[in-house]
Structures are given as structure tokens and as C-alpha cells.
Amino acid sequence: MSEIILIENLHKKYPNGTYALRGVSLKIKKGEMVGLMGPSGSGKSTLLHIIAGLDLPTEGRVWVMGREVSSMKEDERADFRKRHVGFIFQFFYLLEDFTALENVALIGQLAGVPDPVRKAEKLLERLGLSHRLHHRPSELSGGEQQRTAIARALILQPDVLLADEPTGNLGIEEGRKVMELLVNLKEEGMTLLVATHNVDLIPYFDRIVRLRDGRVVEEGG
């Protein structure tokens, strides 16, 4: 299988009868940085959550790195994420009582990463946060919090990085820094799928997939 992400006829219907996805099929190759665009409610977040194994489809199948994530049990999906898939949330979900360094190192520690504190330090330094290692989230700007969340996603060295509106809560300059960072990760060989509704971000992507009402309505460069 040449695609690192392969999605076939994906449907998601919630118990209240709401359809989030209606027959989505998609292929993403290794090393691509793909923008997933569409208005709020188009199904972008649901699709990312299903690819990551954080949710399951009602119908259809998802493969990541040749493994069918949609057929795994919950503990298998969690282990697969730990080994291969990083996730950046729009809302940072940092632990308020922990410093930036502790927020990142904790994930590495729980996953058994060797010397997680030193690895967390290096990641945060790379992201321009060497002067913020010992600051808590409330002492960080929105962009600094997002970069801390990105470091947390990267500490396990994922093959695939999924980002849900990573600049949605940031100003223009902080958003630019985050997108440039994601481009750098792509150039190092990582595969990225980034959900956004911001058309100003289009130049950063190799190609765009557009969703509307749970369906793919356009694919292209």
C-alpha cells in the first residue's frame, strides 16, 4: 500500500441522527502536507478523530501505515497512536498546574521514552520556547501554548501528524510561525493532515481537500 493514509467510503452517524461524514474516500501519500478545508460543521474534526482512532466510523474503513485502524480494539488504537500518530488540538489541553517542560515530558515519561525531560527540553528549544520551559500555561501566550502542545505531540516522534485548526486561536504572526513549523516537519519527512477554514493558509499545503456537509467536494493542488 503506497498511501500512508487510506480512507474508503467513510460514514459517521451520531445517536441523535446527525450525519458528520457521508461516504468520504481519501488517499494521502507519505510526506504530503494536506489541507483539509471546509466551513464549521463540514466534518473536518470528525474525520481527523476517526483517522487517529479517537472515534470509530459508522461505516467504511481507515488504514494508516497499512494498518486498519477502524477495526482495532480501543487499547490497540491507543497503542497505535502512541507509536505512529500525533494529534494537535485546537484547544491546547495543557495541564494548568504543570510547566511547559512538564507538560511535554510527562507524555514521554508515560510512553517510556528514554530521558523524556531532556528530549522535551530539546523540542521546546527548537520551537523557540527555551525561555519558557518553567512557565505554566497561564503565563504563556496563545502561540506559546500551541507550540507547547505541538512539542507534546512530537515527543513520541510520530510518522503522521494530525492538526485540528492549529492556528484557530492565534493571531496572524503566531499562526504564521506555527504553519512554518509544520512545513519544516513535512520537509523532514513527516506526513501532515491539517484541518482549517482559513483560506490564507492555502499556500502552505501541497494540496487541498474540501469538505462540505460531510462529503469531499473538491480535491486539488
KABEL-V126506 format. One record per backbone hydrogen bond with DSSP energy under -1.0 kcal/mol. NH is the residue of the N-H (numbers start at 1). CO is the residue of the C=O. Records with the same first field share a line. If there is no record, write none. Layout:
# KABEL-V126506
NH->CO / CO
This chain:
# KABEL-V126506
4->28
5->28
6->63
7->26
8->61
10->24
11->59
12->21
14->18
17->14
20->12
21->12
22->214
24->10
26->7
28->5
32->29
34->192
35->207
36->194
37->209
42->39
47->43
48->44
49->45
50->46
51->47
52->48
54->49
55->49
58->11
59->11
61->8
63->6
64->67
65->4
67->64
69->62 / 67
70->62
71->68
72->69
77->73
78->74
79->75
80->76
81->77
82->78
83->79
84->80
85->81
86->160
88->162
98->95
100->135
101->133
103->99
104->100
105->101
106->102
108->104
109->105
110->106
111->107
112->109
113->108
119->115
120->116
121->117
122->118
123->119
124->120
125->121
126->122
127->123
128->125
129->124
132->129
135->132
139->136
140->137
145->141
146->142
147->143
148->144
149->145
150->146
151->147
152->148
153->149
154->150
155->151
157->154
159->84
160->84
161->191
162->86
163->193
164->88
165->195
168->165
170->167
175->171
176->172
177->173
178->174
179->175
180->176
181->177
182->178
183->179
184->180
185->181
186->182
187->183
188->184
189->186
190->185
191->159
192->32
193->161
194->34
195->163
196->36
201->198
202->199
204->201
205->202
206->33
208->220
209->35
210->218
211->37
212->215
214->42
215->212
217->210
218->210
220->208
